[in-house]
Amino acid sequence: MLKRLFNDQAGSPAVEFAIVASVISLAALGAFKMLGEESSNQMSGVESAYAEIN
């Protein structure tokens, strides 16, 4: 019975898709976080430069 269970690959494409989608989602979240921090740093620089002019 266990041997048949381990050899059954009926749901393997769905599991593979879920794993790949999870990895891609984590990579995208990391990229967005880094992009957001960089944008925040840029805007802080613009804000301080604008404050020096006025």
N, C-alpha and C positions, 0 to 999 in steps of 0.2 A: 504494500500500500504506500509506504513512504517513497519507494523507488518510483512509482508511478507519479506521485505528487511532485517529486524533484524533476522528473523528465517532462512534465506538462509545461509547455511554453505558451499557453493560450493568451496570457495577459502580459507577456514580456514586452511587446511593443509599447503598451500603455505605461508600463513602469519605466522603460527607457526614456520615453517622452517626458514623463514627470521629472526624472532626474536631470535631463538636459535643460528643461524649462526652468528648474530651480537654480541650476548653475548660471544660466544666462541672466536670470532675474537678480541674483546676488551680484554678478559682475556689473549689471546696469545700475543697481543701487549704489555700489561703491563708486562708480564713475560719476553719478549725479551728485553724490556727497562731495567728492573732490572738486567738481565743477562749481558747486554752490559755495564752497569755502573760498575758492579762488575768486569768484565773482564778488563775494563779500569783501575780500581784501582789496580788490580793485576799486570798489565803490568807496571804501574807507579812504583810499588814497585820493580819489577825486574829491571827496568831501573835504579833506584837509587842505588840498590845493585850492579849492574854491574859497575856503575860509581865509586863507592867506591873502587872496586877491582882494577880498572885500574887507 
